[in-house]
Amino acid sequence: MKYRYLAFIALLVLGVICASCTNPRASSEALEIGEDGEQMPEEMVWSVYDINAGGYAEASAVANEITEEYGTQIRMLPSSSGVGRMMPLYLGDADVGKIGDEVKFAFEGTEEFFHLGWGPQDMRALWAPISPLGFAVSEDSDIESIEDLEGMRVPHISGNTSINIKTESMLAFGGLTFDDVDVVEFNDYGGQGEALIQGELDVASINPLAGGMFEADSLEGIRWLQMPASDEEGWDHAQDVASWFSPRELDDGAGMTDDNEVLGHGYLFAAYADQDEEDMYAYTKSIVEQYENYEGATSNMWTYHPDEVITSPAEMGVPFHEGSIRYLEEIGLWDEQKQEENDALIERQEQLQEAWTMAEQEAEEMNLSEDEHEEHWLERKEELVPEEF
């Protein structure tokens, strides 16, 4: 298949936003991060969610403290789409990304990354906080559970497969699919709270910590449909859609007065495997070293603490970078089992790339259409490289 990524360049936000571009404390000495001479890069570019998203606020908070302490100049490239966030990494214009499930899709060569013609991408996790996502309804809605969403208006966010697969997984928890609901194509992920209050949607599929949901709660009141960890059958159905989702409990989301059980997912910093090991080691260390300075920046920053992040490669479905592994070992968060999981995923990537090449050749020989080619690739992927975790 011919590479088609040029058509997606327009998805990138052309403006470059600099985090702490002028810093009176910045100096060559400030770049030293540790007693053993570890050095932060003098400059970095991060690919992140768009400016109104919670992920952008989180990344900015971390970037500001790294710049303030070590002098590293960090530029942010924001985008609202998974392709838009992956493209700077793919082209080498960004060093790391604060990205969603697109890292898993890229690793596996599925969804947008099949259609782009990229194939499986050699991605690595760096630091993996857990973020929540759930179904919110108006406080006075008759909808009491996910099962009650049958026939209701459910959003499908255009160009955002990362959110849509979570919606699909949550529907599956209640025994539903997109075919069982009234799918509403929606362009504005962050605008779902307003759409819910205006009666354009029956449910919002969104992070409970999103600013728009607090505004919606202040206007009309909202509540969240529960996904109890004790409902093993429901979670089996949810994880059949995406195995890397898990239960998440929180009490500080919009409209919450006590513990709520929603979907949790790794919202990680990631990079390509060929990023410099020393840089990624220092980068990972800096996130932890500066935690106490940014932990109050947003209500979700506590998930960046070493005790809270995902450190299991099997749980992420993506291996960790060697630089990050070095630091995880230093702080006692790495063990033999995790190394075995990591090695297995690295081997899986090699096998995926071999399978991709084979499937490409076969598709060309059989003169398959794009839809037929995608189906062929998924079948061959499952046949040649079945998932171990």
N, C-alpha and C positions, 0 to 999 in steps of 0.2 A: 504493500500500500504506500502511496506517496505521502510524504509529510505535509500536513495541512495546517501547521501551527501559525503560519503567517496571517491567516484570516482572523486569528484571535488576538493579535497584537493590540488591536483597538480596544480590547477589554481592559488594558492596563491603564491605571490613572497616571497621566503624564506629569502631574505635579509631584515634586519630591518634597517631603516635609522633614525638616531636620529637628531632631530631638537635642535640645541644649547645644545649639550650634556654637554659641560663644560661651566659654567657661573659663572664668578667671583662674580656676585651680588647675586647669589642664596644662600638663608639661610632659616632657619625655619621661621624667621620673614617675609621673602619675600613672603611666601605663603599666608599671610593675604591680602585679596582683598578689604575689606570694613571696615567702621568705626564700624559696628556692629559685627565684628569678623568673617565675612564670610571667609572661607578657601578654596583655590584651592587645588585639590589633589596634592600630592607630585610628582606623576607620572601618565601619561596618555598614552594610545595607540590610535591612530587615523587610521582608514581605509580610504584610499583615492584612487583617480585615479592614473594611472601610471605617472612616473616621467616627461614625455614630455607633459603631459596634462596641460591645463590652471588651472584646479581644483587643481592639485598638487601644482602649484605655489601659488595659493591663500591660500590654507591650510597651506603651509609652512610659508607664510608671517605672518599669524595670530599666528601660533605656535611659531615663533621666538620671537614675541613681548610678548606673554604670558610668555614664558620662561625667557626672559630678565627682565620683570617686577616683576614676582611673584616667579620665581625659579622652576616652574613645569617642570619636565623633560618629553618631549613628543617624543614618537617614532612613526614613520609613516610606515604603511603597505600599499604599493602601489599595485594596480592591474588594469589591463585594462578591466576586465569583471565585470558585475554586480554581478555574483555569487562570484567572487573573493573578491569583496568589502564587500559583506554581510556575507561571511563565518566567518571572525574573530569576527564579532558582534554576530553571531549565536552561535559560540563556546565559547564566553566569553573571547576571546583573545584581543579584542579591546573594548574600552569604548564608543567611538562615531565614526561616519563615515561622511565623506564629500562625499555624494552619490547622484546618479541621480534617474531616474524613478524606479530603482529597489526597492526603499523604498515603492513605491505605489504597485508594483507587489507583494512584500513580504507581505504587509499589507492585500492584497486581496487574496493571495494564488494562483496567476496566473503565466503564462509564466514559467520561469525557476523554480519557487518555487512550482509549481504544480509537475513538473517532478522530482524535488528533493525529493518530498514526505513530505516537511516541513508543508504544509498547511498555513493558515493565520498566520502572525507573528504580535505580539503586539508591533508595532513600534510607536515611537513618534518623532515629529519634535522638533528641538532645536532653530535653526536660519535659515531663509530661504531667502537668496539672490536670485534675479531673473537673470538667465543667458540667452543669446540669442543663437539662432541657425537658420541657413538659407540655402538656395540653392545658390551656387555661380557658375557662368559660366565664361569662358574666355571673355575678353573684346570684342573680335572680333566675338563672337558667334552669330549665327542667332536666338538663343533662347532669347525671350523677356519676356516671362511670364511662369508661372508654367504650364499653359495649353499646351504650346509648347513642354513640355517634353515627350509627347506621342511618344513612339518608341525610345526614347533616352536612353543612358547608364547611369543608376542611381545606386549608390552604395548601397549594403546591407552589413553592417559590421558584420562579423562573431563573434558570441558570445556576441554581444552588443545590446540586445533588447531595451535598453534605447534610443540609437540613432535610431534604425530602426523604432520604433514607432513614433518618430518625423518625420522621412522621410515619413512614411505612412500618417501622419497627414497633412504634407505640400502638398503631392500629392493630398490628398482629397480636400484641399483648391482649387486646380485647377480642380477638378472633375475627378481625376485619381486615380488608384490603382496600386499596383505592377504588376498586370496583363497587364497594359497598357504600361509598359516601359520595356526596356531591362535591367534586373537586373544583376548587376555585383557583384559577391561575392568578398568582399574586407576584408583583414585581418588587415590593418593598418589605423585606424581612422585618426591619425595625418598626414598620408602620402597622403591624398586626394588632397592637393594643388599641389604636384608634379605630381600626376596622372592626374590631370586636364590639367596641362601644357604639359605633355607628350602625351596627346591625348588618354589616357586610359579610361577616363570618360568624359561624356558630362556635368556633373554637380557634384559638391561636396555638401555633406550634413554635415555641420560642423559649429562650433562656429566662427563667423566673427572675433573674437579676437584671434583665434589660431595662433601661431607663423608661422606655415607652410603656412598659407594663406597670411600673409604679405610678405613672401618670394616669393610666387607665383605671387603676385601683382607686386613685384619689377622686376620680370623676364618678364612677358608677359602682366600683367594687368588683373584684374578680376572685376566683378560687381555682384550684388545680385538681385535675383528675388524677387519682392515685394509681401507682404501680407498685404495690407492696412486694417487698423482697420475699415474703412468705408465699406468694403465689407462684410456685415453681412452674406450673403449667404455662401460665402467662409469660413468664420470662423465657421458657423454652421456645415459645412461639416468637417472641421478640428477638431472641438471639439466633433463630433460624434465618432471620433477615440479615442481621449483622452480629457476628459473634463477639465483637469487641465492645458492645454496649453492656452496661451493668447497672444494678440498682444504685440510686444515690439519694441520700436523706439530707434535707436542709430545712431550716426554719426562718430564714431571713430574706426569702424572695418576696416579690410583690404580692400583697394580699395574704401573706402567711402569718399566722399567730402562734402556730406550734409546728411540730415536725410534719413534713410532707415527704412522700416517697415518689420520686420521679426517675427519669433516665439519666444515667451518668456516662460520660464519654471522655476520652483523652483529648484534650485541646492543647496540642503539644507544640513546642519549638522543634523544628526538624531541619535537616540539611541533606545535601547529597553526600554519599560516602567519601568522595574525593576531597572534601573540605579538610584543611590542614589539621592534623591531630592535636598539635600544640594549641592552635587557636581555639578549637572546640573544647579542649580541656579547660583552658583559661576562661572561656565564655561560660561553660557550665558552672565552674567554680564561682564566677562573679555573681551569677543568679542567686546562689546560696549565700555567699558572703554579704550581699546587700539586702537580704530578705528583711531584716529588721527595719530597714529604711523605707521600704515600699509596702510593707504588709498592710498598712492602713489606707492605701491609695484607693482601693475599691473593696466592696464587700466580699469579693471572691478571691482576694489575694492570699488568704490563708491556705488555699489549695496549692500554693507554690512551696510550702514548707516541705522539707525532705521527708517528714513523717507522713505526708499526705499524697505525694505524687505517685504515679504508676512507675514502677521500676521493673516490671516483668515484661520481657519482650513478647512472650506468648499472649499476654493480655492486650498488648498494643497491636500485635500482628505486624510489627515493623521492628527490625533490629536496632540496637543502640549504636551510636558512633563510638569508635575506639577512644576518642578523647573524653567523651562523657563517661564511658566505662571506667577509665582510669580514676576519675573523680568519685564515681559511685563506689569503687573499691576502697578509696581512701576514707570515706565516711561510713563504711560498713553496710552499704545498701546493695552489694553485689555478692553473688555466691555461685557455686558450681552449677546449680540447676539453671540459673539465669544465663550463665555462659553457654550451657548446652542449648537452651532455647535460642539464644542469639546466633550461635553457629548454625543451627538448623534453619533459621530464617535467611541467613546469608546464603546458605546452600540453595534454599528455595528460590532466591532471586536469580541465581545462576541458572537454575533449571527453568525458571519462567522465561528468561531471555532466550534459552535454547528452544523452548516450546513455541515462543512467539515467532522466531525465525522459521521454524518448521511450518507453523500454521500459515504464515505469510506466503511461503512458497506454494503450499497446497492450495490456498485460496486463489492464487494467480493461475495455477495449472487448471483449476476447476472453473475458472472464470466466474467466481461468485460475485453477487451483488454485495453492497456494503452490509445490508442486514443479514444476508446469508453468511458473510465473512465473520461478522460479530458472533453469530450463533456458533459457527465452526470454531472460532477461537475459544469461546467459553467451554465448549465441549472438549476440545483438545486440552485446554488448561486443566480441567477437572480430571481428565483421563491420565495425563502425563505428570501433573504436579498436584495431587490431591492435598488439601490442607491437613496438617498434622495437629493443629491446636483447635 
